[in-house]
Amino acid sequence: METFRFAARDEFVNRVADLARLEDWWEGAERNVLALYGRRRVGKSWLFRTFADGKPAIVLVADRRAEGQQLNRFADRLAPLLGFRPDLPDLPTLFSALYQLAREQKVLAVIDEFPYLLPSVAARRDEILTALQAVMEERDSATLKLVLCGSHIGQMTTLLSESSPLRGRLTPLSVEPLRFADAQAFMPDLTAQERVERYAVAGGMSLYLDELGRGPGDLREQVCRRVLNHRGPLFNDPREVLEEELRQPGIYFSMLEELAFGMRSIGDLATALGRRSTDLSQYLNTLKDLRLVEQIAPLTADRSSRDHRYRIADGFLKFWFRFVFNYQEDLRAGLRPGDHYDGEIAPVLADHVAPAFEALCREWTRSHLGRRASRVGTWWGKALAEHRRSGERQVEEIDVVGLQRSTVTIIGECKWTNRSMTPKVLTDLETYKLPAMRQAKLRFSADGPLVVFFARSFAHSLIEVAATRPNVHLVTLDELVSDLTTTDDRQGQ
């Protein structure tokens, strides 16, 4: 069996924990098949190829071709390894051939985009999976390490479900988008502000970080060249990815375009799209299953609460639907990328970056104030009754809320603007927002919550106020980014 070589091995960055888990599975006595799954563009292919580098391994990549055509192609690949060309009439015989390959030595086999090999008809699919279950019993007499990889998260999680014939024979490994700290390998030599902006635009997907993070030029140049140029690699990428995943992309595209401008309730979406809320639920569930959309509730809401909002989970998808999707024809027809960036993107870029910055502030709160709050999220609720009657304020929102058991212990506000944060933020918090939380009958500790403010800069007047208030803490942008990207032993303590 030949040793697998991945030519781009030296270009692979990060995914340290995922590689460690794969190596542990490879070295250990575990016989289960590994189910590796995650969204398209998250970096699965590079991950398993890097893992396979230097091992006796074979990688088979499935596609949308007919089953027989694909199995013939796989038989050609296996022929020189087995010493004969196997007859592969179906998927179970392919698995048998792979187990036969590992009779004499430990072998790694990866089947990428495995769901493409399964029948679309449920009854036939269950029949095939049941046959595969029987073949997998050979795992005890062979030294095959088999990885089944897939980008369609719904189909992969179905393989792992209780009703699946493969239940108990698969070990899941979900490949998640990179967190901010892990994404720094794609953003060398940038300032704290530039790092947050790049991450907000590229999101945590490896491909988008690679295209927008570490190339030459500032963010404007990268976006114009890679995203807004109709010949650029990312100009049409989200459309192509989604059209592969979704049967009625038009409806989903309309929903994602609306969500690109911020969190929305299902009622808001129904009004914007001219549809009934009940009609949209199935589409939102599909987008959640694909990990494209998240459902958010106030941190203090109970499980029966229906006060939910929805938001796009990926920074680049949000950026593309807000700034590219509706302008593609103009860009193809001659609209200059630089003019589009300067006219449509630059004036509101801060509005796009702000939610990503708020998420980083919540991440900082979890990692640095975990002894004060075991749960961290956001909160919104009705404004004080007198303000609602006057029409002055209807809803109060707080960016960061920390709970210890059922007690509010931390309140935080985040501002991603060029203007310095002033004491007005503290005044509004104490005048309107904390009273609204008390009106909602939330519990506070006797000495009140710790107040944490996050901003790109603070007015001298607010710095002076914080110096006299031990319960008010200011976190600068440089401190936030440094703390989130510094490797230490916190997670093990």
Helices and strands as residue ranges (DSSP letters): G 9-11, H 16-27, E 33-37, H 44-52, E 57-61, H 67-82, H 91-101, E 107-112, G 114-117, H 122-135, G 136-140, E 144-150, H 153-160, E 170-174, H 180-183, G 184-186, H 192-202, H 206-212, H 219-223, I 224-228, H 237-245, H 249-259, H 266-273, H 277-289, E 293-296, E 309-312, H 315-323, G 325-327, H 328-332, H 337-340, I 341-345, G 346-348, H 349-368, E 375-382, H 385-390, E 395-404, E 407-415, H 424-428, I 429-433, H 434-439, E 443-444, E 450-455, H 460-468, E 472-476, H 477-485, G 490-492
